[in-house]
């Protein structure tokens, strides 16, 4: 004779299944984040290579390096990403720094920052500008 009893899972069994499921989901999400970070790294390397090429092209055609862009201008401003001069850029000794002048380099606005949203900083020896 078979005893009629409760069928189902105990609380301990359910807790173990939920714990293991949570670990599996965590591993999947972590691997996706690492993949996204790797993709951002590759994208930023490509951007930096393109920026370097654009700076070299600008220097050959203008016989000088571009001035940095102002860092305190929002993306909605018309002058965002253009070469700045005077008080709009920071100087220390013989160097000037500011934001990347992507408009002067003929680059798209997406070149103003990396994949993570960090703006590129552009530093140049002032005598070469």
C-alpha positions, 0 to 999 in steps of 0.5 A: 500500500502506498501512503498518501502524503504531501507531494512537492518540494520542501523549502530547503529544496526550493531555496537551493534551486533559487540559489543555483539559478541566481548564480547562473544568471549572475554568471551570464550577466557578468560575461555579457558586461565583460563583452560590452567592456571589450567592445567599448575598448575596441571602439575607443582604440578605433576612435583614437586611431582615427583622431590621430590620423585626422590630427596629422592630416590637419597639421599637413594641410595647415602647417600647425596643430589645432588649438583645443576646444573649450571644455565648458561648452555644452553639446547643444552650442554651435561652437562645441568642438571648435578650436578655441583661443584665449580664456576658453582654453587652459594653459600651463607653461608651454602647453594648452589643453581642452576638449578635442576640436573634432569640428576642426579635424573634420570628425563627427560629434561622436568623436568628442567622447569614448564609448563610456561617455568620457570626453577626450582631452586634447593637450598640445604644445602651444608653440606648435599651434 
